[in-house]
Amino acid sequence: MVTSFLRFNGATRHQPQIDRWFESRRPELAVIAREWFSQMRNCGQDVTELLHDGHPTACVEDAAFGYVNVFATHVNVGFFHGASLEDSSLLLQGTGRFMRHVKARPGALPERASLEALIRAAYADIKARLAAEKDLRPNKSPERADQRDESA
């Protein structure tokens, strides 16, 4: 598992400017974006958020896992490591090395359970990446000679 990933300074549990961001979008698209970002927010108590590149981004600690963005006629629900997610419903779009997104339009919404599963998978994925990174850190103190199991 690749442990390098985007990290952002300033992610906190709830940022009021994100709520204002939703309010400044076309209502029929904002309701879609708000719903799916809410799903990301509710993945766990460790989810933080910030505006990155002008759109709401969900993180665990400071590591991004998902985002929403509103365009003229659709909403993207995106995943920073979407290329590694299992997508049996074939919702994910994009050809980049890491990122993928799901397009949602009024009247043409993605299948709810499948998108919810992708969001949960993206959350679990970033938690696993963070855990793997922590396991690789050389912060574990070396074993001292007096702590060795001499019976081995």
N, C-alpha and C positions, 0 to 999 in steps of 0.2 A: 504494500500500500504506500503510495506517495504521501509523504508527510508535509510537503511544502504546500502552502495554501495562502490565500489572501488574508491579511490581518489588518484591522482598522483601529486606529486610536479613536477614542471618544464614544464607543458603543456603550449604551446604558440600557437599563431595563425598559424604560419607556421615554420616548422623546416627543414632546408636544408638537414640535415642528413637523413631525410626520403626519399627525392628525390634520394640521393646517395644509399640508401637501395634498392630502385627499380632498379637502374642502375646495381646493383651487382647481380641481379637475372637472371635466364634464361629468355631471351627476350619473349618467347611465354607465359610464366607464369607471368612475370612482367607486361605485358600489361593488363592482366586480373586484377591483384591485383591493379594496378595503377588506372584503370577505376573505380573500386568499392570504393577504398579509396577516390578518387576524389568526388564520390557521397556523401560520408560522410562529406568531407571537405565543400561541398557546401550546406549542410543542413541549415546553418545560420551563421551570423557574430559572433556568440558566440562560434563557434566550435574551439577548440584548439586541439593540437596533440603532441604526443611524441612517442619515441620508448620505449615500455615496453616489457620485456622479449624477446627483439630482434626483435620485429615486430611493424609496424605502428599501433598506437592506437588513435582513435578519442574520444574526450571528449567535454563536455560542462562545462565551467569553468575548474575544475580539476576532474570531475566525468566521468569515461569512459563509452561509450555506444557501441562502435564498434571497430573492428580491421580487418586487413588482415594479412595472413601469407602464405608464399610460401613453398610448400613441393616438393618432387622429381617430382611428376606427376600431382599435382593439387594445387589449391589455396583455402584456407578457408576464407570466409567472415563471421566474427564472431560477436556475440552480447553478451555483458556482462549480460544482463537480457533477453536473448532470450527465456527462458522458459515461460516468461509472455507475449510474443508477440502473437498476433493473426496470424496464419499461415494457411490460408485456402488453399493455394497451396501446402502445405506439403513439403516445401523446407528445413525446419530446421532439422538438425541432432544433435544427442547428447542426453544424459540421465542425465546430471549433474543437480544439484539443481537449478542453475541459467543460466549457459551459454549454447548457442546453436550456430551452424555454418551452413553455406551453402557451399557445395563443388562445385567448378567450374573447369572444365578441358577444354583444347583446344579441340574443336569439340564436347563438351558436356557441354555447358553453361546453367546456370539456366534461366528460363523465366524472361526476363528483367523487365517487369512491376511488377512482384511479388517481386523480390529482391529489386527493388527501393522502393516499399511499405514497406518492412521490414525495410529498412534503415531509412525511414522517421518515421516509428513507433518507432524504437529504439531511435531516436533523441527526439521525442515527449515524450516518456516514461521517459528518463533521465531528461528532463526539468520538467516534472510533479513531479518526485521524489525530485529534488532540491527544487521546490516550496513547496512541502509538508514538507520537512525538515526545510525550513525557517519559515513556519507557526508554526512548533512545537518548535522553539527556544524560550527560555524564555527571549528574549531581549526586549520584549514589556514592556514599563514602566507601573507599576501598576496604576490603576485609583486612582487619589487623591480625597479626600472627597469633595473638592471644585469644582471638575469637574463632580460630579454625577448629573444625571438628577433627581431632587427631585420630578418631577411630576409623576414618575413611581410608 
